[in-house]
Amino acid sequence: MASSMSILVLLFTSVLLWSYFPFAKAQGGSQSIVSGLSWTYYDSSCPKLESIVRKQLKKVFKNDIGQAAGLLRLHFHDCFVQGCDGSVLLDGSASGLSEQGAPPNLSLRAEAFRIINDLRRRVHDKCGRVVSCADILALAARDAVFLSGGPDYEVPLGRRDSLNFATTAATLANLPPPSSNTTALITSLATKNFTATDVVALSGGHTIGISHCTSFTNRLYPSQDPTMDKSFAKKLKTTCPTANSNNTTVLDIRSPNTFDNKYYVDLMNHQGLFTSDQDLYTDSRTRGIVTGFAVNQTLFFEKFVNAMVKMSQLNVLTGREGEVRGNCSASNSDSIVLIFSPAGEEKEALSGF
């Protein structure tokens, strides 16, 4: 009880100190960008791109704010596997295989894929086929953060779409499971030039969204993880009465639909859902970073933006590499693509739309 009270006092003090320093929208700042990307890439070819995406997502989130987490996660899973090239969007129906079919991607929201293709249609209707699905996904993830209460920031653009999706082996190798400890996370992300601070900041994406019980019941059954708060565990067992329950629960118990720093407060109170979450506070290498973000939302937002901009440039295709897909779910080489009409009806058309 004393520990919880100390945390609350610390947080309250932080709010008083930092409420006077709002987070400003950043356009790159000290961030370097890879060759072929630009902060002004579509200024001439599709000047209303960002307003088209944001306007539509405001409508989507007004109806269902839960889709914000779905879009953010989709961007994460795209970038960490093969790079930010839209490969996760390919449905692979022609071959019966796909990146989407790999175990880590089976729980990606079906609606998130539909939203991206709908945004693609709206953008291409206004500008022609000049904007890649990979860029649309990067913008959608940025707006998912901002429109759910997080920082607003600029995203460098100019990505091209991949022609192929990644293998299941590559997907498994590049997406650490929720059972990972901090050592596994740091080791995995270090191969992509992320620091421990980046790892903790990107994990803050779990401040919104939900999880299936099977992603964390290893901490409840057959015995309870000693690092988990007992009251929290008791509530989780009510939601997940068995280890293989298919029920869901929120990732952040304090503000599940708001992008803020409460996820880190959860960790300080031993109420992190995944092993990969809670171990960030248990591990001495990252405990101080977690505490810093818990008491200083401005600092979290700053580091999150830095890490997101860095992540959004992983192994991107630019210039004459890849393509700009006419349908985010299929490469242009497919003989048939699906086009979504304004009325939401699907119709077949020759590729090259």
C-alpha positions in Angstrom: 0.0 0.0 0.0 2.8 2.4 0.9 4.5 1.6 -2.4 1.4 2.4 -4.4 0.9 5.6 -2.5 4.4 6.7 -3.2 3.8 6.1 -6.9 0.6 8.1 -6.9 2.4 11.0 -5.2 5.2 10.9 -7.7 2.8 10.9 -10.6 0.7 13.7 -9.2 3.9 15.8 -8.8 4.9 15.0 -12.3 1.6 16.1 -13.8 1.9 19.5 -12.0 5.4 20.0 -13.3 4.9 18.9 -16.9 1.4 20.2 -17.7 3.1 23.4 -18.6 5.2 21.9 -21.3 2.9 20.6 -24.1 4.4 18.2 -26.7 4.9 20.0 -30.0 4.3 18.4 -33.4 7.7 17.4 -34.7 8.8 17.4 -38.3 11.8 15.2 -38.1 13.8 17.2 -35.6 17.2 15.6 -35.3 15.9 12.4 -37.0 17.8 11.4 -40.1 15.8 9.8 -42.9 16.9 7.1 -45.3 17.6 7.9 -49.0 14.5 8.0 -51.0 12.1 9.2 -48.2 11.1 12.8 -47.7 9.0 14.9 -45.4 7.4 16.5 -48.5 7.3 13.5 -50.8 3.6 13.9 -51.9 3.3 17.7 -51.7 2.9 17.9 -55.5 1.5 14.5 -56.5 -1.1 14.1 -53.6 -1.1 17.3 -51.5 -4.3 16.3 -49.6 -3.0 12.8 -48.7 -2.7 13.3 -45.0 -6.0 15.2 -44.6 -7.8 12.4 -46.5 -6.4 9.8 -44.2 -7.0 11.7 -41.0 -10.5 12.8 -41.9 -11.6 9.2 -42.6 -9.9 7.8 -39.5 -11.7 10.4 -37.3 -14.9 8.8 -38.5 -13.7 5.3 -38.0 -12.5 5.9 -34.4 -15.6 7.8 -33.5 -17.5 4.7 -34.2 -14.9 2.3 -32.8 -11.8 3.6 -31.0 -10.5 0.0 -30.7 -9.5 0.1 -34.3 -6.7 2.6 -33.4 -4.8 -0.2 -31.6 -5.5 -2.5 -34.6 -3.9 -0.2 -37.1 -0.9 0.6 -34.8 -0.2 -3.1 -34.3 -0.5 -3.7 -38.1 2.2 -1.2 -38.7 4.5 -2.8 -36.1 4.0 -6.2 -37.6 4.7 -4.9 -41.1 7.9 -3.0 -40.2 9.6 -5.6 -38.0 9.3 -8.3 -40.6 11.0 -7.6 -43.9 10.7 -3.9 -43.4 7.9 -1.3 -43.8 6.9 -2.4 -47.2 3.2 -3.4 -46.8 4.1 -7.1 -47.1 1.8 -8.0 -44.2 -1.2 -6.6 -46.2 -0.8 -9.3 -48.9 -3.5 -11.9 -48.4 -1.7 -14.6 -50.4 -5.0 -16.3 -51.4 -3.6 -17.4 -54.8 -0.9 -19.5 -53.2 -2.6 -20.5 -50.0 0.2 -19.0 -48.0 0.8 -15.5 -46.6 2.6 -13.5 -44.0 -0.8 -13.0 -42.4 -1.0 -16.8 -41.8 2.1 -16.9 -39.6 1.1 -17.5 -35.9 2.1 -14.0 -34.6 -0.2 -12.4 -37.2 -3.3 -14.6 -36.8 -4.7 -12.2 -34.2 -4.3 -9.1 -36.3 -7.7 -7.4 -36.7 -9.4 -8.2 -40.0 -11.0 -4.8 -39.9 -7.6 -3.1 -39.9 -6.8 -4.6 -43.3 -10.2 -3.4 -44.6 -9.6 0.1 -43.3 -6.2 0.3 -45.1 -7.7 -0.8 -48.4 -10.6 1.7 -47.9 -8.1 4.5 -47.3 -6.1 3.4 -50.4 -9.3 3.6 -52.5 -10.1 7.1 -51.2 -6.5 8.3 -51.8 -6.3 6.8 -55.2 -9.7 8.3 -56.2 -8.3 11.8 -55.5 -4.7 11.4 -56.6 -4.4 8.4 -58.9 -2.2 5.4 -58.0 0.8 7.3 -56.7 0.6 6.6 -52.9 1.9 3.2 -51.7 0.0 1.1 -49.2 3.1 1.1 -47.0 2.9 4.9 -46.8 -0.8 4.8 -46.1 -0.3 2.3 -43.3 2.5 4.4 -41.8 0.2 7.5 -41.8 -2.7 5.5 -40.4 -0.6 4.3 -37.5 0.5 7.8 -36.8 -3.1 9.0 -36.8 -4.1 6.1 -34.6 -1.7 7.4 -32.0 -2.7 11.0 -32.3 -6.5 10.5 -32.5 -6.5 8.3 -29.4 -4.7 11.0 -27.3 -1.0 10.6 -28.2 1.5 12.9 -29.8 1.2 14.3 -33.3 4.3 14.0 -35.5 5.4 14.0 -39.1 6.2 10.8 -41.0 8.8 10.6 -43.8 7.1 9.2 -46.9 8.1 7.7 -50.2 7.9 3.9 -49.4 7.1 1.5 -52.2 5.2 -1.8 -51.7 6.8 -5.1 -51.7 6.1 -7.7 -54.4 6.1 -10.6 -52.0 5.3 -11.4 -48.4 7.7 -12.7 -45.8 7.9 -16.4 -44.8 6.5 -17.8 -41.6 10.0 -18.5 -40.4 11.0 -14.8 -41.0 7.9 -13.6 -39.2 8.5 -15.8 -36.2 12.2 -14.8 -36.1 11.4 -11.0 -36.1 8.3 -10.7 -33.8 9.3 -11.6 -30.2 6.3 -13.3 -28.5 4.6 -11.8 -25.4 6.4 -14.5 -23.3 9.7 -12.8 -24.1 11.8 -11.4 -21.3 13.7 -8.1 -21.5 16.9 -9.7 -22.6 15.2 -11.3 -25.6 13.5 -8.0 -26.5 16.7 -6.0 -26.3 18.7 -8.6 -28.2 16.1 -8.9 -31.0 15.7 -5.2 -31.5 19.4 -4.4 -31.2 19.8 -6.2 -34.6 17.6 -3.4 -36.0 19.6 -0.6 -34.2 17.1 0.0 -31.4 18.3 1.0 -28.0 16.9 -0.1 -24.6 15.0 3.2 -24.5 13.5 2.5 -27.9 12.4 -0.9 -26.7 10.6 0.5 -23.7 9.1 3.4 -25.7 7.7 1.1 -28.4 6.3 -1.2 -25.8 4.2 1.8 -24.7 2.0 1.0 -27.7 0.4 -1.4 -25.4 -1.3 1.5 -23.7 -4.2 0.9 -26.1 -5.7 -2.3 -27.3 -6.7 -5.8 -26.2 -5.2 -9.3 -25.9 -6.5 -12.8 -26.0 -6.1 -14.8 -22.8 -3.7 -17.3 -24.5 -1.1 -14.6 -24.8 -0.6 -14.3 -21.0 -2.2 -17.2 -19.2 1.2 -18.8 -18.9 1.6 -16.3 -16.1 -1.6 -17.5 -14.4 -1.6 -21.3 -14.9 -0.5 -23.7 -13.5 1.1 -21.3 -11.0 0.9 -17.5 -10.8 3.8 -15.4 -11.8 5.2 -13.9 -8.5 5.8 -10.6 -10.2 2.0 -10.1 -10.8 -0.1 -8.2 -8.4 -2.4 -10.7 -6.6 -5.6 -8.6 -7.1 -4.8 -8.1 -10.7 -4.2 -11.8 -11.2 -7.5 -12.7 -9.5 -9.4 -10.5 -11.9 -7.6 -12.0 -14.9 -8.5 -15.5 -13.7 -12.2 -14.4 -13.8 -11.8 -13.3 -17.4 -9.6 -16.3 -18.3 -10.9 -19.3 -16.3 -8.7 -21.7 -18.2 -5.3 -21.5 -19.8 -6.7 -21.9 -23.3 -9.6 -19.5 -22.9 -10.3 -17.4 -26.0 -11.6 -14.4 -24.1 -10.0 -11.0 -24.3 -9.0 -8.2 -21.9 -7.5 -4.8 -22.1 -3.7 -4.2 -22.2 -3.9 -1.1 -20.0 -6.3 -1.3 -17.1 -6.2 2.4 -16.3 -7.0 4.0 -19.6 -7.4 1.3 -22.3 -8.7 3.5 -25.1 -6.4 6.5 -24.5 -2.8 6.7 -25.7 -1.0 8.0 -22.6 1.7 6.9 -20.1 -0.6 4.9 -17.8 0.8 1.6 -19.3 4.0 2.4 -17.3 2.1 3.1 -14.2 0.6 -0.4 -14.6 4.0 -1.9 -14.7 5.1 0.0 -11.6 2.1 -1.5 -9.8 2.9 -5.0 -11.1 -0.1 -5.0 -13.4 1.5 -5.5 -16.8 -0.3 -8.1 -18.8 2.5 -9.9 -20.7 5.9 -11.2 -19.5 7.4 -8.9 -22.1 5.6 -5.9 -20.4 6.2 -6.6 -16.7 9.8 -7.7 -17.1 10.7 -4.2 -18.3 10.1 -3.0 -14.8 11.7 -6.1 -13.2 14.9 -5.8 -15.2 17.4 -3.4 -13.7 18.5 -2.2 -17.2 15.0 -0.9 -18.1 13.4 -0.2 -14.7 14.6 3.4 -14.6 13.3 4.0 -18.1 9.9 2.7 -17.2 9.8 4.9 -14.1 10.8 7.9 -16.1 8.0 7.4 -18.6 5.5 6.7 -15.8 6.2 10.1 -14.1 6.8 12.1 -17.3 4.3 11.7 -20.2 6.1 14.3 -22.2 9.3 12.3 -22.1 7.5 9.2 -23.1 5.9 10.9 -26.1 9.2 12.3 -27.2 11.0 8.9 -27.1 8.0 7.1 -28.6 8.0 9.5 -31.6 11.8 9.0 -32.1 11.5 5.3 -32.0 8.4 5.2 -34.3 10.1 7.4 -36.9 13.1 5.1 -36.7 10.9 2.0 -37.0 8.9 3.4 -39.9 12.1 3.4 -42.0 13.2 -0.2 -41.4 14.3 -1.7 -44.8 12.0 0.4 -46.8 11.8 0.1 -50.6 12.2 3.4 -52.5 12.7 4.7 -55.9 12.2 2.0 -58.6 12.1 -0.8 -56.1 8.8 -2.6 -55.4 5.6 -1.0 -56.7 2.6 1.1 -55.8 -0.2 -1.4 -55.5 -3.7 -0.9 -56.9 -5.0 -3.1 -54.2 -3.2 -3.4 -50.8 -4.2 -7.1 -50.5 -2.6 -8.2 -53.8 0.5 -7.3 -55.9 -0.1 -5.8 -59.3 1.2 -8.9 -61.0 -1.9 -10.8 -60.0 -4.3 -11.2 -62.9 -7.3 -10.2 -60.8 -7.6 -7.6 -58.0 -10.5 -6.5 -55.9 -11.5 -2.9 -56.0 -13.8 -1.5 -53.3 -16.5 0.8 -54.6 -17.6 3.9 -52.8 -20.7 2.0 -51.7 -18.5 -0.7 -50.1 -19.3 -3.3 -52.6 -16.5 -5.4 -54.1 -16.0 -5.9 -57.8 -13.4 -7.6 -59.8 -11.2 -5.7 -62.2 -8.0 -6.3 -64.2 -4.8 -5.5 -62.4 -3.3 -2.1 -63.2 -6.1 -0.1 -61.7 
